[in-house]
Amino acid sequence: MTKRVEKVKEIIGFEGAFTVETQGHSGGLAFLWMNKKEATILSYKGYPYTWESGYGTHKWIEIRLDRALVSNSFMHQFGEAKLTNMKITTSDHSPILLEPFTSYNVVRTKQIRFENAWLRDPMCGKIVEETWQLNHGKPFIEKISITLETLAKWGKEVTGCFRNRIQQLKRVMYCTKGRKDEYSVKLYQDSSSKLMEVYSEQEVFWR
């Protein structure tokens, strides 16, 4: 671990490094520093706390634990950079999103591609067979194109089911986050558990 940290230190231009090796199941630590460097704490928008413990109990605490430290050269190059606390997560730490550039609306033409995950659903074979028969007299390439478009529409409905369920659960968690009444706490915990289940289902589908 020490050699790897030393290599990282050289790559990013830091001057000092200290490591604590792993012991058993305990993870190690790596500290890197510079003797002198002007830096700025980048503020972020969204929920003010990034870590919590004991949610739903009398020991529940929330802390603004995570921060982003950036150099002046970074701010000079990415003056419009912003951080967003994503807030809704199944972990005790909130994900922090860094956007170095201002987003622009770009219209992109999305190419249709066959997803191997579709093969896990029996409907995939039925759609191919029915579409192929309905377009029996058309050229081979055109039949492939039509079949792929039909599969893409069906596949969008399948994946959209995951997306809608995830968005709905996140919406409930967003509305109940930070509330201390018994009903809101239970609703948040139930939604968090269901969100983990949907993520697992989605992972199995795309595996």
PyMOL commands that place a pseudoatom at each C-alpha (Angstrom):
pseudoatom trace, name=CA, resn=MET, resi=1, chain=A, elem=C, hetatm=0, pos=[0.000, 0.000, 0.000]
pseudoatom trace, name=CA, resn=THR, resi=2, chain=A, elem=C, hetatm=0, pos=[2.829, 2.417, 0.903]
pseudoatom trace, name=CA, resn=LYS, resi=3, chain=A, elem=C, hetatm=0, pos=[4.448, 2.098, -2.542]
pseudoatom trace, name=CA, resn=ARG, resi=4, chain=A, elem=C, hetatm=0, pos=[1.135, 2.744, -4.289]
pseudoatom trace, name=CA, resn=VAL, resi=5, chain=A, elem=C, hetatm=0, pos=[0.451, 5.831, -2.172]
pseudoatom trace, name=CA, resn=GLU, resi=6, chain=A, elem=C, hetatm=0, pos=[3.960, 7.126, -2.896]
pseudoatom trace, name=CA, resn=LYS, resi=7, chain=A, elem=C, hetatm=0, pos=[3.296, 6.702, -6.601]
pseudoatom trace, name=CA, resn=VAL, resi=8, chain=A, elem=C, hetatm=0, pos=[-0.023, 8.550, -6.323]
pseudoatom trace, name=CA, resn=LYS, resi=9, chain=A, elem=C, hetatm=0, pos=[1.730, 11.308, -4.367]
pseudoatom trace, name=CA, resn=GLU, resi=10, chain=A, elem=C, hetatm=0, pos=[4.252, 11.802, -7.173]
pseudoatom trace, name=CA, resn=ILE, resi=11, chain=A, elem=C, hetatm=0, pos=[1.589, 11.782, -9.888]
pseudoatom trace, name=CA, resn=ILE, resi=12, chain=A, elem=C, hetatm=0, pos=[-0.594, 14.453, -8.256]
pseudoatom trace, name=CA, resn=GLY, resi=13, chain=A, elem=C, hetatm=0, pos=[2.354, 16.544, -7.114]
pseudoatom trace, name=CA, resn=PHE, resi=14, chain=A, elem=C, hetatm=0, pos=[1.933, 16.308, -3.339]
pseudoatom trace, name=CA, resn=GLU, resi=15, chain=A, elem=C, hetatm=0, pos=[4.922, 16.650, -1.018]
pseudoatom trace, name=CA, resn=GLY, resi=16, chain=A, elem=C, hetatm=0, pos=[4.144, 14.333, 1.905]
pseudoatom trace, name=CA, resn=ALA, resi=17, chain=A, elem=C, hetatm=0, pos=[2.409, 11.017, 2.486]
pseudoatom trace, name=CA, resn=PHE, resi=18, chain=A, elem=C, hetatm=0, pos=[1.692, 8.765, 5.457]
pseudoatom trace, name=CA, resn=THR, resi=19, chain=A, elem=C, hetatm=0, pos=[-0.079, 5.424, 5.404]
pseudoatom trace, name=CA, resn=VAL, resi=20, chain=A, elem=C, hetatm=0, pos=[-1.729, 3.119, 7.917]
pseudoatom trace, name=CA, resn=GLU, resi=21, chain=A, elem=C, hetatm=0, pos=[-1.661, -0.453, 6.655]
pseudoatom trace, name=CA, resn=THR, resi=22, chain=A, elem=C, hetatm=0, pos=[-4.714, -2.705, 6.720]
pseudoatom trace, name=CA, resn=GLN, resi=23, chain=A, elem=C, hetatm=0, pos=[-5.111, -5.123, 9.610]
pseudoatom trace, name=CA, resn=GLY, resi=24, chain=A, elem=C, hetatm=0, pos=[-7.540, -8.014, 9.331]
pseudoatom trace, name=CA, resn=HIS, resi=25, chain=A, elem=C, hetatm=0, pos=[-10.876, -6.718, 8.066]
pseudoatom trace, name=CA, resn=SER, resi=26, chain=A, elem=C, hetatm=0, pos=[-9.984, -3.129, 8.909]
pseudoatom trace, name=CA, resn=GLY, resi=27, chain=A, elem=C, hetatm=0, pos=[-9.293, -0.818, 5.990]
pseudoatom trace, name=CA, resn=GLY, resi=28, chain=A, elem=C, hetatm=0, pos=[-6.108, 1.204, 5.758]
pseudoatom trace, name=CA, resn=LEU, resi=29, chain=A, elem=C, hetatm=0, pos=[-5.675, 4.973, 5.628]
pseudoatom trace, name=CA, resn=ALA, resi=30, chain=A, elem=C, hetatm=0, pos=[-3.652, 7.263, 3.416]
pseudoatom trace, name=CA, resn=PHE, resi=31, chain=A, elem=C, hetatm=0, pos=[-2.821, 10.885, 4.232]
pseudoatom trace, name=CA, resn=LEU, resi=32, chain=A, elem=C, hetatm=0, pos=[-1.306, 13.151, 1.583]
pseudoatom trace, name=CA, resn=TRP, resi=33, chain=A, elem=C, hetatm=0, pos=[-0.389, 16.800, 1.960]
pseudoatom trace, name=CA, resn=MET, resi=34, chain=A, elem=C, hetatm=0, pos=[1.406, 19.800, 0.550]
pseudoatom trace, name=CA, resn=ASN, resi=35, chain=A, elem=C, hetatm=0, pos=[3.498, 22.106, 2.705]
pseudoatom trace, name=CA, resn=LYS, resi=36, chain=A, elem=C, hetatm=0, pos=[1.901, 25.228, 1.269]
pseudoatom trace, name=CA, resn=LYS, resi=37, chain=A, elem=C, hetatm=0, pos=[-1.041, 25.563, -1.082]
pseudoatom trace, name=CA, resn=GLU, resi=38, chain=A, elem=C, hetatm=0, pos=[-3.869, 28.060, -1.341]
pseudoatom trace, name=CA, resn=ALA, resi=39, chain=A, elem=C, hetatm=0, pos=[-7.224, 26.343, -1.611]
pseudoatom trace, name=CA, resn=THR, resi=40, chain=A, elem=C, hetatm=0, pos=[-10.938, 27.029, -1.431]
pseudoatom trace, name=CA, resn=ILE, resi=41, chain=A, elem=C, hetatm=0, pos=[-13.787, 24.989, 0.030]
pseudoatom trace, name=CA, resn=LEU, resi=42, chain=A, elem=C, hetatm=0, pos=[-16.292, 24.607, -2.789]
pseudoatom trace, name=CA, resn=SER, resi=43, chain=A, elem=C, hetatm=0, pos=[-19.830, 25.204, -1.555]
pseudoatom trace, name=CA, resn=TYR, resi=44, chain=A, elem=C, hetatm=0, pos=[-22.667, 22.981, -2.683]
pseudoatom trace, name=CA, resn=LYS, resi=45, chain=A, elem=C, hetatm=0, pos=[-26.406, 23.184, -3.074]
pseudoatom trace, name=CA, resn=GLY, resi=46, chain=A, elem=C, hetatm=0, pos=[-29.062, 20.826, -1.813]
pseudoatom trace, name=CA, resn=TYR, resi=47, chain=A, elem=C, hetatm=0, pos=[-29.581, 19.149, 1.543]
pseudoatom trace, name=CA, resn=PRO, resi=48, chain=A, elem=C, hetatm=0, pos=[-27.149, 20.646, 4.111]
pseudoatom trace, name=CA, resn=TYR, resi=49, chain=A, elem=C, hetatm=0, pos=[-26.030, 17.342, 5.679]
pseudoatom trace, name=CA, resn=THR, resi=50, chain=A, elem=C, hetatm=0, pos=[-24.020, 14.607, 3.962]
pseudoatom trace, name=CA, resn=TRP, resi=51, chain=A, elem=C, hetatm=0, pos=[-23.801, 11.896, 6.643]
pseudoatom trace, name=CA, resn=GLU, resi=52, chain=A, elem=C, hetatm=0, pos=[-26.227, 10.434, 9.143]
pseudoatom trace, name=CA, resn=SER, resi=53, chain=A, elem=C, hetatm=0, pos=[-26.316, 7.755, 11.816]
pseudoatom trace, name=CA, resn=GLY, resi=54, chain=A, elem=C, hetatm=0, pos=[-29.095, 6.125, 13.818]
pseudoatom trace, name=CA, resn=TYR, resi=55, chain=A, elem=C, hetatm=0, pos=[-31.925, 7.288, 11.576]
pseudoatom trace, name=CA, resn=GLY, resi=56, chain=A, elem=C, hetatm=0, pos=[-35.303, 6.647, 13.193]
pseudoatom trace, name=CA, resn=THR, resi=57, chain=A, elem=C, hetatm=0, pos=[-33.872, 6.367, 16.714]
pseudoatom trace, name=CA, resn=HIS, resi=58, chain=A, elem=C, hetatm=0, pos=[-33.294, 8.836, 19.551]
pseudoatom trace, name=CA, resn=LYS, resi=59, chain=A, elem=C, hetatm=0, pos=[-29.573, 8.751, 18.647]
pseudoatom trace, name=CA, resn=TRP, resi=60, chain=A, elem=C, hetatm=0, pos=[-30.163, 10.026, 15.115]
pseudoatom trace, name=CA, resn=ILE, resi=61, chain=A, elem=C, hetatm=0, pos=[-27.586, 12.617, 14.054]
pseudoatom trace, name=CA, resn=GLU, resi=62, chain=A, elem=C, hetatm=0, pos=[-26.860, 14.409, 10.785]
pseudoatom trace, name=CA, resn=ILE, resi=63, chain=A, elem=C, hetatm=0, pos=[-23.539, 16.076, 9.979]
pseudoatom trace, name=CA, resn=ARG, resi=64, chain=A, elem=C, hetatm=0, pos=[-22.136, 18.054, 7.081]
pseudoatom trace, name=CA, resn=LEU, resi=65, chain=A, elem=C, hetatm=0, pos=[-19.152, 15.729, 6.932]
pseudoatom trace, name=CA, resn=ASP, resi=66, chain=A, elem=C, hetatm=0, pos=[-18.062, 15.834, 3.287]
pseudoatom trace, name=CA, resn=ARG, resi=67, chain=A, elem=C, hetatm=0, pos=[-16.503, 18.848, 1.617]
pseudoatom trace, name=CA, resn=ALA, resi=68, chain=A, elem=C, hetatm=0, pos=[-14.635, 19.561, -1.592]
pseudoatom trace, name=CA, resn=LEU, resi=69, chain=A, elem=C, hetatm=0, pos=[-11.310, 21.376, -1.427]
pseudoatom trace, name=CA, resn=VAL, resi=70, chain=A, elem=C, hetatm=0, pos=[-10.155, 22.917, -4.713]
pseudoatom trace, name=CA, resn=SER, resi=71, chain=A, elem=C, hetatm=0, pos=[-7.054, 24.838, -5.711]
pseudoatom trace, name=CA, resn=ASN, resi=72, chain=A, elem=C, hetatm=0, pos=[-7.045, 28.325, -7.184]
pseudoatom trace, name=CA, resn=SER, resi=73, chain=A, elem=C, hetatm=0, pos=[-5.841, 26.912, -10.495]
pseudoatom trace, name=CA, resn=PHE, resi=74, chain=A, elem=C, hetatm=0, pos=[-8.871, 24.603, -10.549]
pseudoatom trace, name=CA, resn=MET, resi=75, chain=A, elem=C, hetatm=0, pos=[-11.222, 27.529, -9.950]
pseudoatom trace, name=CA, resn=HIS, resi=76, chain=A, elem=C, hetatm=0, pos=[-9.469, 29.502, -12.666]
pseudoatom trace, name=CA, resn=GLN, resi=77, chain=A, elem=C, hetatm=0, pos=[-10.032, 26.689, -15.148]
pseudoatom trace, name=CA, resn=PHE, resi=78, chain=A, elem=C, hetatm=0, pos=[-13.481, 25.650, -13.915]
pseudoatom trace, name=CA, resn=GLY, resi=79, chain=A, elem=C, hetatm=0, pos=[-14.956, 28.886, -12.616]
pseudoatom trace, name=CA, resn=GLU, resi=80, chain=A, elem=C, hetatm=0, pos=[-18.536, 27.664, -12.988]
pseudoatom trace, name=CA, resn=ALA, resi=81, chain=A, elem=C, hetatm=0, pos=[-17.976, 24.353, -11.200]
pseudoatom trace, name=CA, resn=LYS, resi=82, chain=A, elem=C, hetatm=0, pos=[-20.677, 23.384, -8.738]
pseudoatom trace, name=CA, resn=LEU, resi=83, chain=A, elem=C, hetatm=0, pos=[-21.384, 20.644, -6.212]
pseudoatom trace, name=CA, resn=THR, resi=84, chain=A, elem=C, hetatm=0, pos=[-24.782, 19.115, -5.546]
pseudoatom trace, name=CA, resn=ASN, resi=85, chain=A, elem=C, hetatm=0, pos=[-25.741, 16.963, -2.571]
pseudoatom trace, name=CA, resn=MET, resi=86, chain=A, elem=C, hetatm=0, pos=[-27.823, 14.240, -4.209]
pseudoatom trace, name=CA, resn=LYS, resi=87, chain=A, elem=C, hetatm=0, pos=[-29.372, 13.526, -0.796]
pseudoatom trace, name=CA, resn=ILE, resi=88, chain=A, elem=C, hetatm=0, pos=[-31.341, 10.390, -1.644]
pseudoatom trace, name=CA, resn=THR, resi=89, chain=A, elem=C, hetatm=0, pos=[-29.276, 7.252, -1.099]
pseudoatom trace, name=CA, resn=THR, resi=90, chain=A, elem=C, hetatm=0, pos=[-29.447, 3.890, 0.627]
pseudoatom trace, name=CA, resn=SER, resi=91, chain=A, elem=C, hetatm=0, pos=[-26.057, 4.567, 2.246]
pseudoatom trace, name=CA, resn=ASP, resi=92, chain=A, elem=C, hetatm=0, pos=[-25.312, 6.661, 5.328]
pseudoatom trace, name=CA, resn=HIS, resi=93, chain=A, elem=C, hetatm=0, pos=[-23.282, 9.006, 3.090]
pseudoatom trace, name=CA, resn=SER, resi=94, chain=A, elem=C, hetatm=0, pos=[-24.960, 11.208, 0.486]
pseudoatom trace, name=CA, resn=PRO, resi=95, chain=A, elem=C, hetatm=0, pos=[-23.437, 11.111, -3.014]
pseudoatom trace, name=CA, resn=ILE, resi=96, chain=A, elem=C, hetatm=0, pos=[-21.879, 14.459, -3.972]
pseudoatom trace, name=CA, resn=LEU, resi=97, chain=A, elem=C, hetatm=0, pos=[-22.018, 15.347, -7.668]
pseudoatom trace, name=CA, resn=LEU, resi=98, chain=A, elem=C, hetatm=0, pos=[-19.291, 17.589, -9.106]
pseudoatom trace, name=CA, resn=GLU, resi=99, chain=A, elem=C, hetatm=0, pos=[-20.167, 19.386, -12.342]
pseudoatom trace, name=CA, resn=PRO, resi=100, chain=A, elem=C, hetatm=0, pos=[-17.048, 21.195, -13.617]
pseudoatom trace, name=CA, resn=PHE, resi=101, chain=A, elem=C, hetatm=0, pos=[-18.806, 22.739, -16.614]
pseudoatom trace, name=CA, resn=THR, resi=102, chain=A, elem=C, hetatm=0, pos=[-22.057, 24.569, -17.188]
pseudoatom trace, name=CA, resn=SER, resi=103, chain=A, elem=C, hetatm=0, pos=[-24.390, 22.186, -18.970]
pseudoatom trace, name=CA, resn=TYR, resi=104, chain=A, elem=C, hetatm=0, pos=[-25.623, 22.953, -22.449]
pseudoatom trace, name=CA, resn=ASN, resi=105, chain=A, elem=C, hetatm=0, pos=[-28.603, 21.447, -24.212]
pseudoatom trace, name=CA, resn=VAL, resi=106, chain=A, elem=C, hetatm=0, pos=[-27.271, 19.306, -27.029]
pseudoatom trace, name=CA, resn=VAL, resi=107, chain=A, elem=C, hetatm=0, pos=[-29.616, 17.380, -29.287]
pseudoatom trace, name=CA, resn=ARG, resi=108, chain=A, elem=C, hetatm=0, pos=[-28.204, 13.930, -29.945]
pseudoatom trace, name=CA, resn=THR, resi=109, chain=A, elem=C, hetatm=0, pos=[-29.494, 11.213, -32.204]
pseudoatom trace, name=CA, resn=LYS, resi=110, chain=A, elem=C, hetatm=0, pos=[-29.553, 7.997, -30.228]
pseudoatom trace, name=CA, resn=GLN, resi=111, chain=A, elem=C, hetatm=0, pos=[-28.683, 4.861, -32.160]
pseudoatom trace, name=CA, resn=ILE, resi=112, chain=A, elem=C, hetatm=0, pos=[-30.832, 1.825, -31.563]
pseudoatom trace, name=CA, resn=ARG, resi=113, chain=A, elem=C, hetatm=0, pos=[-28.894, -1.211, -30.384]
pseudoatom trace, name=CA, resn=PHE, resi=114, chain=A, elem=C, hetatm=0, pos=[-29.866, -4.691, -29.314]
pseudoatom trace, name=CA, resn=GLU, resi=115, chain=A, elem=C, hetatm=0, pos=[-29.514, -5.303, -25.571]
pseudoatom trace, name=CA, resn=ASN, resi=116, chain=A, elem=C, hetatm=0, pos=[-28.500, -8.818, -24.492]
pseudoatom trace, name=CA, resn=ALA, resi=117, chain=A, elem=C, hetatm=0, pos=[-30.599, -8.362, -21.344]
pseudoatom trace, name=CA, resn=TRP, resi=118, chain=A, elem=C, hetatm=0, pos=[-33.729, -8.541, -23.495]
pseudoatom trace, name=CA, resn=LEU, resi=119, chain=A, elem=C, hetatm=0, pos=[-33.011, -12.216, -24.165]
pseudoatom trace, name=CA, resn=ARG, resi=120, chain=A, elem=C, hetatm=0, pos=[-33.840, -13.005, -20.531]
pseudoatom trace, name=CA, resn=ASP, resi=121, chain=A, elem=C, hetatm=0, pos=[-37.480, -12.101, -21.158]
pseudoatom trace, name=CA, resn=PRO, resi=122, chain=A, elem=C, hetatm=0, pos=[-39.607, -14.631, -23.124]
pseudoatom trace, name=CA, resn=MET, resi=123, chain=A, elem=C, hetatm=0, pos=[-41.434, -11.703, -24.769]
pseudoatom trace, name=CA, resn=CYS, resi=124, chain=A, elem=C, hetatm=0, pos=[-38.303, -10.876, -26.739]
pseudoatom trace, name=CA, resn=GLY, resi=125, chain=A, elem=C, hetatm=0, pos=[-38.525, -14.025, -28.864]
pseudoatom trace, name=CA, resn=LYS, resi=126, chain=A, elem=C, hetatm=0, pos=[-42.264, -13.571, -29.416]
pseudoatom trace, name=CA, resn=ILE, resi=127, chain=A, elem=C, hetatm=0, pos=[-41.798, -9.976, -30.581]
pseudoatom trace, name=CA, resn=VAL, resi=128, chain=A, elem=C, hetatm=0, pos=[-39.085, -11.006, -33.055]
pseudoatom trace, name=CA, resn=GLU, resi=129, chain=A, elem=C, hetatm=0, pos=[-41.204, -13.851, -34.432]
pseudoatom trace, name=CA, resn=GLU, resi=130, chain=A, elem=C, hetatm=0, pos=[-44.395, -11.779, -34.788]
pseudoatom trace, name=CA, resn=THR, resi=131, chain=A, elem=C, hetatm=0, pos=[-42.647, -8.749, -36.307]
pseudoatom trace, name=CA, resn=TRP, resi=132, chain=A, elem=C, hetatm=0, pos=[-40.763, -10.945, -38.763]
pseudoatom trace, name=CA, resn=GLN, resi=133, chain=A, elem=C, hetatm=0, pos=[-43.997, -12.637, -39.899]
pseudoatom trace, name=CA, resn=LEU, resi=134, chain=A, elem=C, hetatm=0, pos=[-45.899, -9.345, -40.229]
pseudoatom trace, name=CA, resn=ASN, resi=135, chain=A, elem=C, hetatm=0, pos=[-43.191, -7.997, -42.550]
pseudoatom trace, name=CA, resn=HIS, resi=136, chain=A, elem=C, hetatm=0, pos=[-42.730, -11.205, -44.520]
pseudoatom trace, name=CA, resn=GLY, resi=137, chain=A, elem=C, hetatm=0, pos=[-42.641, -9.617, -47.974]
pseudoatom trace, name=CA, resn=LYS, resi=138, chain=A, elem=C, hetatm=0, pos=[-40.169, -6.835, -47.181]
pseudoatom trace, name=CA, resn=PRO, resi=139, chain=A, elem=C, hetatm=0, pos=[-36.410, -6.854, -47.858]
pseudoatom trace, name=CA, resn=PHE, resi=140, chain=A, elem=C, hetatm=0, pos=[-34.204, -8.597, -45.294]
pseudoatom trace, name=CA, resn=ILE, resi=141, chain=A, elem=C, hetatm=0, pos=[-32.395, -5.430, -44.097]
pseudoatom trace, name=CA, resn=GLU, resi=142, chain=A, elem=C, hetatm=0, pos=[-35.689, -3.557, -43.719]
pseudoatom trace, name=CA, resn=LYS, resi=143, chain=A, elem=C, hetatm=0, pos=[-37.161, -6.406, -41.661]
pseudoatom trace, name=CA, resn=ILE, resi=144, chain=A, elem=C, hetatm=0, pos=[-34.166, -6.293, -39.332]
pseudoatom trace, name=CA, resn=SER, resi=145, chain=A, elem=C, hetatm=0, pos=[-34.563, -2.532, -38.926]
pseudoatom trace, name=CA, resn=ILE, resi=146, chain=A, elem=C, hetatm=0, pos=[-38.298, -2.769, -38.179]
pseudoatom trace, name=CA, resn=THR, resi=147, chain=A, elem=C, hetatm=0, pos=[-37.761, -5.639, -35.735]
pseudoatom trace, name=CA, resn=LEU, resi=148, chain=A, elem=C, hetatm=0, pos=[-35.040, -3.722, -33.905]
pseudoatom trace, name=CA, resn=GLU, resi=149, chain=A, elem=C, hetatm=0, pos=[-37.259, -0.625, -33.634]
pseudoatom trace, name=CA, resn=THR, resi=150, chain=A, elem=C, hetatm=0, pos=[-40.105, -2.746, -32.246]
pseudoatom trace, name=CA, resn=LEU, resi=151, chain=A, elem=C, hetatm=0, pos=[-37.767, -4.358, -29.721]
pseudoatom trace, name=CA, resn=ALA, resi=152, chain=A, elem=C, hetatm=0, pos=[-36.411, -0.950, -28.712]
pseudoatom trace, name=CA, resn=LYS, resi=153, chain=A, elem=C, hetatm=0, pos=[-39.922, 0.361, -27.951]
pseudoatom trace, name=CA, resn=TRP, resi=154, chain=A, elem=C, hetatm=0, pos=[-40.690, -2.739, -25.903]
pseudoatom trace, name=CA, resn=GLY, resi=155, chain=A, elem=C, hetatm=0, pos=[-37.322, -2.571, -24.131]
pseudoatom trace, name=CA, resn=LYS, resi=156, chain=A, elem=C, hetatm=0, pos=[-37.918, 1.062, -23.246]
pseudoatom trace, name=CA, resn=GLU, resi=157, chain=A, elem=C, hetatm=0, pos=[-41.136, 0.071, -21.487]
pseudoatom trace, name=CA, resn=VAL, resi=158, chain=A, elem=C, hetatm=0, pos=[-39.298, -2.635, -19.527]
pseudoatom trace, name=CA, resn=THR, resi=159, chain=A, elem=C, hetatm=0, pos=[-36.437, -0.386, -18.401]
pseudoatom trace, name=CA, resn=GLY, resi=160, chain=A, elem=C, hetatm=0, pos=[-38.873, 2.491, -17.920]
pseudoatom trace, name=CA, resn=CYS, resi=161, chain=A, elem=C, hetatm=0, pos=[-40.649, 0.372, -15.323]
pseudoatom trace, name=CA, resn=PHE, resi=162, chain=A, elem=C, hetatm=0, pos=[-37.442, 0.333, -13.266]
pseudoatom trace, name=CA, resn=ARG, resi=163, chain=A, elem=C, hetatm=0, pos=[-36.896, 4.049, -13.817]
pseudoatom trace, name=CA, resn=ASN, resi=164, chain=A, elem=C, hetatm=0, pos=[-40.426, 5.008, -12.773]
pseudoatom trace, name=CA, resn=ARG, resi=165, chain=A, elem=C, hetatm=0, pos=[-40.283, 2.875, -9.626]
pseudoatom trace, name=CA, resn=ILE, resi=166, chain=A, elem=C, hetatm=0, pos=[-36.898, 4.337, -8.680]
pseudoatom trace, name=CA, resn=GLN, resi=167, chain=A, elem=C, hetatm=0, pos=[-38.077, 7.912, -9.254]
pseudoatom trace, name=CA, resn=GLN, resi=168, chain=A, elem=C, hetatm=0, pos=[-41.248, 7.344, -7.244]
pseudoatom trace, name=CA, resn=LEU, resi=169, chain=A, elem=C, hetatm=0, pos=[-39.357, 5.873, -4.274]
pseudoatom trace, name=CA, resn=LYS, resi=170, chain=A, elem=C, hetatm=0, pos=[-36.756, 8.644, -4.392]
pseudoatom trace, name=CA, resn=ARG, resi=171, chain=A, elem=C, hetatm=0, pos=[-39.551, 11.212, -4.418]
pseudoatom trace, name=CA, resn=VAL, resi=172, chain=A, elem=C, hetatm=0, pos=[-41.021, 9.728, -1.233]
pseudoatom trace, name=CA, resn=MET, resi=173, chain=A, elem=C, hetatm=0, pos=[-37.578, 9.644, 0.411]
pseudoatom trace, name=CA, resn=TYR, resi=174, chain=A, elem=C, hetatm=0, pos=[-36.945, 13.239, -0.618]
pseudoatom trace, name=CA, resn=CYS, resi=175, chain=A, elem=C, hetatm=0, pos=[-40.207, 14.415, 0.957]
pseudoatom trace, name=CA, resn=THR, resi=176, chain=A, elem=C, hetatm=0, pos=[-39.670, 12.519, 4.222]
pseudoatom trace, name=CA, resn=LYS, resi=177, chain=A, elem=C, hetatm=0, pos=[-35.914, 13.099, 4.595]
pseudoatom trace, name=CA, resn=GLY, resi=178, chain=A, elem=C, hetatm=0, pos=[-35.151, 14.958, 7.815]
pseudoatom trace, name=CA, resn=ARG, resi=179, chain=A, elem=C, hetatm=0, pos=[-38.587, 14.494, 9.377]
pseudoatom trace, name=CA, resn=LYS, resi=180, chain=A, elem=C, hetatm=0, pos=[-38.682, 12.982, 12.849]
pseudoatom trace, name=CA, resn=ASP, resi=181, chain=A, elem=C, hetatm=0, pos=[-42.301, 11.909, 13.245]
pseudoatom trace, name=CA, resn=GLU, resi=182, chain=A, elem=C, hetatm=0, pos=[-42.906, 8.159, 13.426]
pseudoatom trace, name=CA, resn=TYR, resi=183, chain=A, elem=C, hetatm=0, pos=[-44.922, 7.960, 10.196]
pseudoatom trace, name=CA, resn=SER, resi=184, chain=A, elem=C, hetatm=0, pos=[-42.312, 9.790, 8.098]
pseudoatom trace, name=CA, resn=VAL, resi=185, chain=A, elem=C, hetatm=0, pos=[-39.436, 7.768, 9.563]
pseudoatom trace, name=CA, resn=LYS, resi=186, chain=A, elem=C, hetatm=0, pos=[-41.171, 4.466, 8.756]
pseudoatom trace, name=CA, resn=LEU, resi=187, chain=A, elem=C, hetatm=0, pos=[-42.115, 5.660, 5.271]
pseudoatom trace, name=CA, resn=TYR, resi=188, chain=A, elem=C, hetatm=0, pos=[-38.525, 6.701, 4.583]
pseudoatom trace, name=CA, resn=GLN, resi=189, chain=A, elem=C, hetatm=0, pos=[-37.106, 3.393, 5.836]
pseudoatom trace, name=CA, resn=ASP, resi=190, chain=A, elem=C, hetatm=0, pos=[-39.638, 1.330, 3.864]
pseudoatom trace, name=CA, resn=SER, resi=191, chain=A, elem=C, hetatm=0, pos=[-38.932, 3.321, 0.691]
pseudoatom trace, name=CA, resn=SER, resi=192, chain=A, elem=C, hetatm=0, pos=[-35.183, 2.911, 1.210]
pseudoatom trace, name=CA, resn=SER, resi=193, chain=A, elem=C, hetatm=0, pos=[-35.563, -0.876, 1.526]
pseudoatom trace, name=CA, resn=LYS, resi=194, chain=A, elem=C, hetatm=0, pos=[-37.764, -1.042, -1.580]
pseudoatom trace, name=CA, resn=LEU, resi=195, chain=A, elem=C, hetatm=0, pos=[-35.272, 1.100, -3.492]
pseudoatom trace, name=CA, resn=MET, resi=196, chain=A, elem=C, hetatm=0, pos=[-32.527, -1.421, -2.717]
pseudoatom trace, name=CA, resn=GLU, resi=197, chain=A, elem=C, hetatm=0, pos=[-34.792, -4.202, -4.006]
pseudoatom trace, name=CA, resn=VAL, resi=198, chain=A, elem=C, hetatm=0, pos=[-35.473, -2.362, -7.271]
pseudoatom trace, name=CA, resn=TYR, resi=199, chain=A, elem=C, hetatm=0, pos=[-31.753, -1.695, -7.754]
pseudoatom trace, name=CA, resn=SER, resi=200, chain=A, elem=C, hetatm=0, pos=[-31.097, -5.425, -7.234]
pseudoatom trace, name=CA, resn=GLU, resi=201, chain=A, elem=C, hetatm=0, pos=[-33.812, -6.381, -9.742]
pseudoatom trace, name=CA, resn=GLN, resi=202, chain=A, elem=C, hetatm=0, pos=[-32.397, -3.909, -12.242]
pseudoatom trace, name=CA, resn=GLU, resi=203, chain=A, elem=C, hetatm=0, pos=[-28.879, -5.275, -11.774]
pseudoatom trace, name=CA, resn=VAL, resi=204, chain=A, elem=C, hetatm=0, pos=[-30.050, -8.851, -12.336]
pseudoatom trace, name=CA, resn=PHE, resi=205, chain=A, elem=C, hetatm=0, pos=[-31.940, -7.789, -15.473]
pseudoatom trace, name=CA, resn=TRP, resi=206, chain=A, elem=C, hetatm=0, pos=[-28.899, -6.092, -17.037]
pseudoatom trace, name=CA, resn=ARG, resi=207, chain=A, elem=C, hetatm=0, pos=[-26.322, -8.648, -15.849]
for i in range(1, 207): cmd.bond("trace and resi %d" % i, "trace and resi %d" % (i + 1))
show_as sticks, trace
zoom trace
